[in-house]
Amino acid sequence: MFSIFKSKSTNKNSDNNNNIDERSIRETIDENTSTITPDQTSITTTSEEPKMSNRKFRRIPKPGIGIWLDLKDRLPFYIQDWKDSVDYRVIPAVLETYFNNVLPAIAFAQDMFDRTDNSYGVNEVLLSSAMAGIVFGVLSGQPLCIVGVTGPISIFNYTVYEIIKPLNTNYFGFMFWICIWSMIFHFILAIGNAVCLLQYVTTFPCDIFGLFINIVYLQKGVQILVKQFNIHGEDVASGFASIVLAITMTVCGLTFKQFIRTPFFNHTIRVIISDYATALSVLFWSAFPHFGGYLDNVNFEKLPITKSYFPTSDRFRDRSTWLAYAKISTKDIFIALPFGIIMTILFYFDHNVSSLMAQKYQYKLKKPSSFHYDFFLLGITTGVSGVLGIPAPNGLIPQAPLHTESLLVLDENQNVVRCVDQRFTNTVQGLMMLGTMTRPFLVCLGQIPQAVLSGLFWTMGINGLIDNVIIYRIIWLFTDKKKKDLTNPLNKVSRKSLIIFLIFSLCGFVAEFSITNTVAAIGFPLVLLLSVLVCFLFPKLIPKDELDILDESVAKEFTIKNLLLDNICDPEYTGAFHSDDEIDDEEKLNSTASINNTESAFVDEEEEGENNISNSDAINHREIINAEGVSST
């Protein structure tokens, strides 16, 4: 504005006098133009922009900042988490989560028992699940994520046993160092904010992994029934009776679990039937062989149990204590290092994806998430597992999303109203796991036929397949065009793009399923990692608008805000992240806001015209003063 003084002054010796005159003229202009706020506002804004840009250019977050942000966001809700437990939804959620967790865990325990020379048994799996439930229910940042013994870690454990068997080293000593190495890598990744890479995980690898788990559950049910013929030898009747029992339980479990989608009775009765379908199915069909009559002549194989609160193996460890550490050679300690890396990769994907799937935006959660801190906490439980000689727990699929779904409050149209986000269910199901290790409950557990376990596996697997996106898209692909829902977003996706995406999805599933059934099962985590990397090829094969429909984000920014690099690089970042429910409300208000903006446009134009007139007067006033200043100079 005042550069004219410099351009017009030619006498360098009179600079001091010019500065005095210039200062007085500036004061005069400031007094006369103090009402021109737009200019002042623009000047202030531009002066602050370099500071903001400098902050954004910092791309390396401070070590541990992700953990600190998770704790900062979640700690204020800790007391409220327990208060929110006073809700009816926690009762069916506890029962369903307990049965969905304990019975599959026992099946995995049986696998490890058979393939590790009785190193792991029921007590080890129950103790691991109990520790995980209590620790993550009380101390974690996201208590909705159910943690326990999974199928992949069971495969990992007995595959490691088969690999190191020729080394003649102590198995529990070797597993101790695997868990210690993995704990160290957990700490490094959590403190180094490497969990932020989870922001690049989309629904593509999650859907593949979900399909893999559901198919594995179906396969597991079949494997249990096949063993019924081998156990009884020539007693073919018992084997076929077990098949009938498993099928009837599956039909009943599915029917009552999906009863909420039927038009029968009122909404309240449908919800109650669906809530307790799993628990009642297990109890009824477990009691079925005791109904008498011809059933007394059938020998149903029961679940195996052991001595209460004592380790199973007496070959590789001392049964009088849970401290399983055994000294091994320095060479074997470093041989355990790559296995620790593989376990870390497995847990990085398995646990974090379980947590993501338990916090889908469709569930309308209102409390912050926690990924960095929870992964650090998982490292602690992994190390403790190595000390105790139990399988290391991590996030469970499908139990984690099933737990959240059991806490949803739905209206009569099956729309989500809210989610009972609290710590009670996870903690109590962990305590129930610990209580199951007592003798009375172990005896009751030993009365459950293995066929019931097969039925539960089939029920959980089929329920998962019903809602699996890959299966839904395959059905959509072969559906008659006249029968398709015109409002479905898949109508905007070309047939070519859908087929390409499905081919990649099915190839990913085949790769995961195949490797777990070979001697290369130890490389399963690498296949999981590859499924994430494949996503970066899709922009070159599928148009962006179609890819946004096929491969959307698992969660909204509200859930993954502490994974975003801009946020953790700038902890004082003031961007607003709203809950999923609030985002939906804002979207509904967009149309209203646009109408209001249109109506106010005419008013804004009139005000702008008046401002232009006043600004032009001020500009003319400044020109007069400037001219006088030039003449005086």
C-alpha positions in Angstrom: 0.0 0.0 0.0 2.8 2.4 0.9 5.4 1.3 -1.7 4.6 4.5 -3.6 6.7 6.4 -1.1 9.7 4.4 -2.0 9.2 4.6 -5.7 8.7 8.4 -5.8 11.6 9.3 -3.5 14.8 10.0 -5.3 16.9 11.8 -2.8 18.7 9.2 -0.6 20.0 11.9 1.7 16.5 12.7 2.9 15.5 9.2 3.9 15.1 10.1 7.6 12.8 13.0 6.9 10.7 10.8 4.5 10.4 8.1 7.2 9.0 10.6 9.7 6.5 11.9 7.2 5.6 8.3 6.1 5.0 7.3 9.7 2.6 10.2 10.4 0.7 9.5 7.2 0.4 5.8 8.1 -1.0 6.7 11.5 -3.5 9.0 9.8 -4.6 6.2 7.3 -4.9 3.6 10.1 -7.2 5.9 12.0 -9.4 6.7 9.0 -9.5 3.1 7.7 -9.9 1.2 11.0 -13.3 0.0 10.0 -12.0 -1.9 7.0 -11.9 -5.3 8.6 -11.7 -7.5 5.5 -8.3 -6.1 4.6 -7.0 -6.5 8.1 -8.4 -10.0 8.4 -6.7 -11.1 5.1 -3.4 -9.7 6.3 -3.6 -11.5 9.6 -4.5 -14.8 7.9 -1.7 -14.7 5.5 0.8 -14.0 8.3 -0.3 -17.1 10.1 -0.2 -19.4 7.1 3.5 -20.0 7.1 3.4 -21.2 10.6 0.7 -23.8 9.8 2.5 -24.9 6.6 5.7 -25.4 8.6 3.9 -27.7 11.0 2.3 -29.7 8.2 5.7 -30.3 6.6 6.9 -32.3 9.6 6.4 -36.0 8.5 8.1 -37.9 11.3 6.0 -38.2 14.4 7.6 -38.3 17.9 8.2 -41.8 19.3 5.3 -42.9 21.5 3.0 -40.1 20.4 0.4 -42.5 19.1 0.2 -44.3 22.5 -0.1 -40.9 24.2 -2.9 -39.8 22.0 -4.8 -43.1 22.5 -4.6 -42.7 26.2 -5.4 -39.0 26.1 -8.6 -39.8 24.1 -9.7 -42.8 25.9 -9.0 -42.2 29.6 -11.7 -39.6 30.1 -14.3 -42.3 29.1 -13.0 -45.0 31.5 -15.5 -44.4 34.3 -18.3 -44.0 31.8 -17.4 -47.3 30.2 -18.3 -49.1 33.4 -21.5 -47.0 33.9 -22.6 -47.8 30.4 -22.6 -51.5 31.4 -25.9 -51.0 33.1 -27.9 -52.1 30.1 -29.9 -55.2 29.1 -27.7 -55.8 26.0 -24.7 -56.9 28.1 -26.5 -60.0 29.4 -27.0 -61.8 26.0 -23.7 -60.4 24.8 -21.8 -62.0 27.7 -23.4 -65.4 27.2 -23.0 -65.4 23.4 -19.4 -64.2 23.5 -18.5 -66.8 26.1 -19.8 -69.7 24.1 -18.4 -68.3 20.8 -15.0 -68.1 22.5 -14.7 -71.1 24.8 -15.8 -74.0 22.5 -13.7 -73.1 19.5 -10.8 -72.5 21.8 -11.2 -76.0 23.1 -11.2 -77.4 19.6 -8.0 -75.5 18.8 -6.6 -76.9 22.1 -7.3 -80.4 20.9 -5.4 -79.8 17.7 -2.4 -78.5 19.5 -2.7 -81.4 22.0 -2.6 -84.0 19.2 0.2 -82.3 17.1 2.6 -81.1 19.9 2.8 -84.4 21.8 0.4 -83.2 24.5 2.3 -79.9 25.1 -0.8 -77.7 25.1 -4.2 -78.7 26.4 -7.5 -77.3 27.6 -6.1 -75.5 30.7 -3.5 -73.6 28.7 -6.1 -72.3 26.2 -8.6 -71.4 28.9 -5.9 -69.5 30.9 -4.7 -67.7 27.8 -8.3 -66.6 26.9 -9.0 -65.7 30.5 -5.9 -63.5 30.8 -6.7 -61.8 27.5 -10.3 -61.1 28.4 -9.5 -59.6 31.8 -6.5 -57.6 30.7 -8.2 -56.1 27.6 -11.5 -55.7 29.3 -10.0 -53.7 32.2 -6.9 -52.1 30.7 -7.3 -51.8 26.9 -8.3 -48.7 25.0 -10.9 -50.6 22.9 -12.7 -53.2 25.1 -15.0 -54.3 22.3 -12.3 -56.3 20.6 -12.4 -59.9 21.9 -8.9 -61.4 22.4 -8.2 -65.1 22.7 -6.6 -68.2 21.1 -7.2 -68.2 17.3 -6.9 -70.8 14.6 -3.8 -69.1 13.0 -1.8 -69.1 16.2 -2.7 -72.7 16.8 -1.4 -73.5 13.4 1.7 -71.5 14.2 2.4 -73.3 17.4 2.2 -76.8 16.1 4.1 -75.9 12.9 6.9 -74.5 15.1 6.9 -77.8 17.0 7.3 -79.8 13.9 10.1 -77.6 12.6 12.2 -77.6 15.8 11.7 -81.2 16.7 14.9 -82.3 14.9 16.9 -79.7 16.9 16.3 -81.6 20.2 15.7 -78.3 22.0 13.1 -77.7 24.7 9.8 -76.7 23.1 8.6 -74.3 25.9 12.1 -72.8 26.2 12.0 -72.1 22.4 8.4 -70.7 22.5 9.5 -68.5 25.4 12.1 -66.8 23.3 9.7 -66.5 20.3 7.2 -64.7 22.6 10.0 -62.5 24.0 11.3 -61.5 20.6 7.7 -60.8 19.5 7.1 -58.7 22.6 10.1 -56.6 21.7 8.9 -56.1 18.2 5.5 -55.2 19.4 7.0 -52.5 21.6 9.1 -51.2 18.7 6.2 -51.0 16.3 3.9 -49.4 18.9 6.4 -46.8 20.2 7.6 -46.1 16.6 4.0 -45.4 15.5 4.2 -48.1 12.9 0.6 -49.0 13.6 -0.3 -46.0 11.5 0.2 -48.2 8.4 -3.1 -49.7 9.4 -4.8 -46.7 7.8 -4.1 -48.2 4.4 -6.0 -51.4 5.2 -9.3 -51.4 3.4 -12.2 -53.8 3.2 -10.5 -55.9 0.6 -8.1 -57.8 2.9 -10.6 -57.8 5.7 -13.3 -59.4 3.6 -10.8 -62.0 2.4 -9.7 -62.8 5.9 -13.3 -63.0 7.1 -14.1 -65.4 4.3 -11.1 -67.5 5.2 -12.0 -67.8 8.9 -15.6 -68.7 8.0 -14.5 -71.5 5.6 -12.0 -72.7 8.2 -14.8 -73.0 10.7 -16.8 -75.1 8.3 -13.7 -77.2 7.6 -13.1 -77.6 11.4 -16.6 -78.9 11.9 -16.1 -81.5 9.3 -12.7 -82.6 10.7 -14.2 -83.1 14.2 -17.0 -85.4 12.7 -14.5 -87.4 10.7 -12.6 -88.2 13.9 -15.8 -89.7 15.4 -15.5 -92.6 13.0 -11.8 -93.1 13.7 -12.3 -93.1 17.5 -14.9 -95.7 17.6 -13.5 -97.9 14.9 -16.3 -100.2 13.7 -19.0 -98.3 15.6 -20.4 -96.6 12.5 -23.6 -95.8 14.3 -21.9 -93.4 16.7 -20.3 -91.5 13.8 -23.5 -91.1 11.9 -25.3 -90.1 15.1 -22.7 -87.4 15.6 -23.3 -86.1 12.1 -27.1 -86.0 12.7 -26.6 -84.2 16.0 -24.3 -81.6 14.4 -26.7 -80.9 11.5 -29.7 -80.6 13.7 -27.9 -78.2 16.0 -26.8 -76.1 13.0 -30.3 -75.9 11.6 -31.7 -74.9 15.0 -28.9 -72.4 15.8 -29.2 -70.7 12.4 -33.0 -70.6 12.5 -33.2 -69.0 15.9 -30.2 -66.7 15.3 -31.8 -65.3 12.2 -35.2 -65.2 13.8 -34.9 -61.4 14.3 -35.2 -61.0 10.5 -38.6 -62.8 10.4 -42.0 -61.2 10.6 -43.2 -63.5 13.5 -44.3 -62.1 16.8 -43.3 -58.6 17.9 -39.9 -57.0 17.8 -39.1 -57.7 21.5 -39.7 -61.4 21.3 -37.7 -61.7 18.1 -34.8 -60.0 19.7 -34.9 -62.2 22.8 -35.0 -65.4 20.7 -32.1 -64.2 18.6 -30.1 -63.1 21.6 -30.1 -66.5 23.4 -30.0 -68.7 20.3 -26.4 -69.7 20.6 -26.4 -70.4 24.4 -29.7 -72.3 24.4 -28.6 -74.4 21.3 -25.4 -75.5 23.1 -27.2 -76.3 26.3 -30.1 -78.2 24.7 -28.0 -80.3 22.3 -25.5 -81.0 25.0 -28.3 -82.5 27.1 -29.8 -84.3 24.1 -27.7 -87.5 24.4 -28.9 -87.9 28.0 -32.6 -88.0 27.1 -32.5 -91.8 27.4 -34.0 -94.5 25.2 -32.0 -95.7 22.2 -29.6 -92.7 22.8 -28.1 -94.7 25.6 -26.8 -97.2 23.1 -24.9 -94.4 21.2 -21.4 -93.5 22.3 -21.0 -89.8 21.7 -17.4 -88.7 22.1 -17.1 -85.9 24.7 -14.8 -82.9 25.0 -11.4 -83.7 26.6 -10.7 -82.2 30.0 -7.7 -82.2 32.4 -6.8 -81.5 36.0 -8.0 -78.1 37.3 -5.5 -75.2 37.2 -2.5 -77.5 36.3 -0.4 -77.5 33.1 -1.2 -80.4 30.7 2.3 -81.5 29.7 4.7 -83.3 32.0 7.3 -84.0 29.3 8.7 -80.5 28.5 7.8 -78.7 31.7 7.2 -79.0 35.4 3.5 -79.5 36.1 3.9 -78.1 39.6 4.3 -74.5 38.3 3.1 -72.4 35.5 6.5 -70.9 34.9 7.5 -72.8 31.8 10.9 -71.2 31.0 13.6 -73.7 30.2 17.2 -72.9 29.3 18.2 -73.4 25.7 21.4 -72.7 23.8 22.3 -69.2 22.5 22.1 -70.6 19.0 18.5 -71.6 19.5 17.7 -68.2 21.0 18.6 -66.5 17.8 17.0 -69.3 15.7 13.8 -68.2 17.5 14.2 -64.6 16.2 12.7 -65.1 12.7 9.8 -67.0 14.3 9.2 -64.0 16.6 9.1 -61.7 13.5 6.5 -63.9 11.8 4.4 -64.0 15.0 4.6 -60.2 15.2 3.4 -59.8 11.5 0.6 -62.3 12.2 -0.6 -60.3 15.3 -0.1 -57.0 13.6 -2.6 -57.9 11.0 -4.9 -60.3 12.9 -5.3 -58.2 16.0 -5.6 -54.8 14.4 -8.0 -56.0 11.7 -10.1 -57.6 14.4 -10.2 -54.3 16.2 -11.1 -52.5 13.0 -13.9 -54.9 12.2 -15.2 -54.5 15.7 -15.4 -50.7 15.1 -17.1 -50.6 11.6 -18.7 -47.3 10.9 -22.1 -49.1 10.5 -22.0 -49.7 14.3 -22.3 -46.0 15.1 -19.7 -46.0 17.9 -19.3 -42.7 19.7 -16.2 -43.3 21.8 -12.6 -43.0 20.5 -10.6 -46.0 19.4 -7.1 -47.2 20.4 -4.6 -49.0 18.2 -1.1 -47.9 19.2 -1.7 -48.5 23.0 -3.6 -51.7 22.5 -0.9 -53.2 20.3 1.6 -52.2 23.0 -0.6 -54.0 25.5 -0.8 -57.0 23.3 3.0 -57.2 23.4 2.9 -57.5 27.2 0.4 -60.3 27.1 2.5 -62.0 24.4 5.6 -61.9 26.7 3.6 -63.1 29.7 2.3 -66.0 27.6 5.9 -67.1 26.9 6.6 -67.1 30.6 3.5 -69.1 31.5 3.9 -71.5 28.6 0.5 -70.8 27.1 -0.6 -69.9 23.5 -0.3 -66.2 22.9 -3.7 -64.6 22.5 -4.7 -61.9 19.9 -7.8 -60.5 18.3 -10.5 -62.9 17.3 -12.4 -63.0 14.1 -15.4 -63.5 13.9 -15.8 -63.2 17.7 -14.7 -59.5 17.8 -17.3 -58.2 15.3 -19.9 -60.6 16.6 -19.4 -59.2 20.1 -20.1 -55.6 18.9 -23.1 -56.8 16.9 -24.5 -58.5 20.0 -24.3 -55.1 21.8 -26.3 -53.2 19.1 -29.7 -51.8 19.8 -31.8 -52.2 16.6 -35.2 -50.8 15.7 -38.0 -52.8 14.1 -36.5 -52.2 10.6 -33.1 -53.6 11.7 -31.5 -50.2 11.6 -28.8 -49.5 14.2 -29.9 -47.1 16.9 -26.8 -47.2 19.1 -24.1 -49.6 20.5 -23.6 -50.3 24.2 -19.9 -49.6 24.2 -18.6 -50.7 27.7 -16.0 -52.9 29.4 -18.3 -55.3 31.3 -18.8 -58.0 28.7 -15.2 -58.5 27.8 -14.1 -58.6 31.4 -16.8 -61.0 32.6 -16.4 -63.4 29.8 -12.7 -63.5 30.7 -13.6 -64.2 34.3 -16.0 -66.9 33.1 -13.1 -68.5 31.2 -11.0 -68.5 34.4 -14.0 -70.0 36.3 -14.3 -72.8 33.7 -10.9 -74.1 34.8 -12.4 -75.1 38.2 -13.3 -78.8 38.6 -17.1 -78.5 38.6 -17.2 -76.5 35.4 -14.6 -78.7 33.8 -16.8 -81.7 34.5 -19.7 -80.0 32.9 -17.6 -79.1 30.0 -16.6 -82.7 29.7 -20.2 -83.7 29.2 -20.6 -81.7 25.9 -20.4 -84.0 22.8 -17.9 -83.1 20.2 -20.7 -83.1 17.7 -22.1 -80.0 19.4 -18.8 -78.4 18.8 -19.1 -79.2 15.1 -22.5 -77.7 15.1 -21.3 -74.5 16.7 -18.5 -74.2 14.2 -21.0 -74.6 11.3 -23.4 -72.1 12.9 -20.7 -69.4 13.3 -19.3 -70.1 9.8 -22.6 -70.0 8.0 -23.7 -66.9 9.9 -20.5 -65.2 8.8 -20.9 -66.3 5.2 -24.5 -64.9 5.2 -23.1 -61.4 5.8 -19.8 -61.8 3.9 -19.3 -59.2 1.2 -17.5 -61.5 -1.3 -20.3 -64.0 -1.2 -22.9 -61.3 -1.6 -21.1 -59.9 -4.7 -20.9 -63.3 -6.3 -24.6 -63.7 -5.8 -25.2 -60.3 -7.2 -23.1 -61.1 -10.3 -25.4 -64.0 -11.2 -28.7 -62.3 -10.2 -31.3 -61.5 -12.8 -31.1 -57.8 -13.8 -34.9 -57.5 -13.3 -34.5 -58.7 -9.7 -31.7 -56.4 -8.6 -32.3 -53.5 -6.3 -32.0 -50.3 -8.3 -30.7 -48.4 -5.2 -27.8 -50.7 -4.6 -24.4 -49.0 -5.2 -23.2 -52.0 -7.2 -25.4 -50.8 -10.0 -22.8 -48.1 -10.6 -20.0 -50.7 -10.9 -19.3 -52.2 -14.4 -19.5 -55.9 -14.8 -15.8 -55.9 -15.8 -14.6 -54.1 -12.7 -16.7 -56.4 -10.4 -15.3 -59.5 -12.0 -11.7 -58.2 -11.7 -12.2 -57.4 -8.1 -13.8 -60.7 -7.3 -11.0 -62.6 -9.0 -8.5 -60.9 -6.8 -10.6 -61.6 -3.7 -11.0 -65.3 -4.5 -7.3 -65.6 -5.3 -6.5 -64.1 -2.0 -8.8 -66.5 -0.2 -7.4 -69.5 -2.0 -3.8 -68.4 -1.1 -4.7 -68.1 2.6 -6.6 -71.3 2.7 -4.1 -73.3 0.8 -1.0 -72.3 2.7 -2.5 -73.2 6.0 -3.0 -76.8 4.8 0.6 -77.3 3.8 4.0 -77.5 5.5 4.5 -73.8 4.6 1.7 -72.8 7.0 4.3 -70.8 9.0 4.3 -68.3 6.1 0.6 -67.5 6.5 1.3 -63.9 7.8 3.2 -63.1 4.7 0.1 -63.9 2.6 -1.9 -61.6 4.8 0.6 -58.8 4.2 0.5 -59.5 0.4 -3.3 -59.1 0.4 -2.8 -55.6 1.7 -0.2 -54.7 -0.8 -2.4 -55.9 -3.7 -4.8 -53.0 -3.0 -2.2 -50.6 -4.5 -2.7 -52.2 -7.9 -6.5 -51.5 -8.1 -6.3 -47.8 -9.1 -4.5 -48.9 -12.3 -7.2 -51.6 -13.1 -10.5 -50.1 -11.8 -11.8 -46.5 -12.2 -11.7 -44.5 -9.0 -15.5 -44.0 -8.6 -16.1 -47.7 -8.9 -13.2 -48.6 -6.6 -14.6 -46.3 -3.9 -17.7 -48.6 -3.9 -15.8 -51.9 -4.1 -13.0 -51.2 -1.7 -14.1 -48.6 0.8 -12.5 -47.8 4.1 -13.3 -50.1 7.0 -13.8 -47.2 9.4 -14.4 -43.4 9.3 -11.8 -40.8 10.3 -13.3 -40.6 13.7 -12.1 -44.2 14.4 -8.7 -44.0 12.7 -7.8 -40.4 13.5 -4.8 -41.4 15.6 -3.5 -43.4 12.7 -3.5 -40.4 10.4 0.0 -39.0 9.9 -1.1 -35.4 9.9 -2.7 -35.9 13.3 0.1 -37.7 15.1 2.8 -35.4 13.5 0.8 -32.4 14.9 -0.7 -33.4 18.3 -2.2 -29.9 18.6 -4.0 -30.4 15.3 -7.5 -28.8 15.7 -9.3 -30.7 13.0 -12.7 -31.9 14.1 -13.3 -35.6 14.1 -16.9 -36.5 14.8 -18.4 -39.9 15.8 -20.0 -42.0 13.1 -23.4 -41.1 14.4 -22.6 -37.4 14.2 -21.3 -37.8 10.7 -24.6 -39.4 9.6 -26.5 -36.5 11.2 -24.2 -34.0 9.4 -24.9 -35.7 6.1 -28.6 -35.4 6.7 -28.2 -31.7 7.4 -26.2 -31.0 4.2 -29.4 -30.6 2.1 -30.9 -28.2 4.6 -27.7 -26.2 4.8 -27.5 -26.0 1.0 -31.1 -24.6 0.9 -30.3 -22.1 3.6 -27.2 -21.0 1.6 -29.2 -20.5 -1.5 -31.8 -18.4 0.3 -29.1 -16.3 1.9 -27.2 -15.7 -1.4 -29.4 -12.7 -2.3 -28.8 -11.2 1.1 -25.1 -11.7 0.7 -25.0 -10.0 -2.7 -26.8 -7.0 -1.3 -24.4 -6.8 1.7 -21.4 -7.3 -0.7 -22.6 -4.4 -2.8 -22.9 -2.1 0.3 -19.4 -3.2 1.4 -18.0 -2.4 -2.1 -19.4 1.1 -1.9 -17.9 1.7 1.6 -14.6 0.2 0.5 -14.5 2.4 -2.6 -15.0 5.4 -0.5 -12.2 4.3 1.8 -9.9 3.7 -1.2 -10.7 7.2 -2.6 -9.9 8.7 0.8 -6.6 6.8 0.9 -5.7 8.1 -2.6 -6.3 11.7 -1.6 -4.0 11.3 1.4 -1.4 9.5 -0.7 -1.4 12.4 -3.2 -0.9 14.9 -0.5 2.0 12.8 0.9 3.7 12.7 -2.5 3.4 16.4 -3.1 4.8 17.2 0.4 7.7 14.8 -0.4 
